[in-house]
Amino acid sequence: MAKLILTHEVTGLGEPGDVVEVKDGYARNFLIPRNLATPWSKGAESQVSAIRKARKSREIASLDDAKAARDSLQAKPVVVTAKAGESGRLFGAVTTADIAEAVKANGTLSVDKRKIEIGQPIKAVGSYSVSIRLHPEVSANIAVDVVAG
């Protein structure tokens, strides 16, 4: 088992700054090469506190604020414009960054692209449901309408 400090959020494992123990192969082949985690050491404990402090300043402070943000996000669908062919199939796919930019342009609030979860790749024009984690206890399911542009 390898002991690591997470530098980014990993779904099902933890938040940035968490110290976790995972199997050696998962650490060596996935987490460390993608810069999602760093090896744990005694000197890295100061790094953990800095990561946690930065995370606290970015995240939504209270549960009530997160619920209010969820309600405002779910109030109106988000429209993403993408290049598409004659049959409605997209040239490429809609990414979490595209959705985060569309949410920001919608005027509700700014969302981190790493907090957005797309169930399946969006590769055609239509309506989709996307989940956004706003708080450890609150997530918003928003409607995303992909239109040809």
Buried (B, 14 or more C-beta within 10 A) or exposed (E): EBEBBBBBBBEEBBBBBBBBEBEEEBBEEEBBEEEBBBEBEEEBEEBBEEBEEEBEEEBBEEEEBBBBBBEBBBEEBBBBEBEBEEEEEBEEEBBBEBBBBBBEEBEBEEBBBBBBEBEEEBBBBEEBEBEBBBBEEBBBEBBBBBEBE
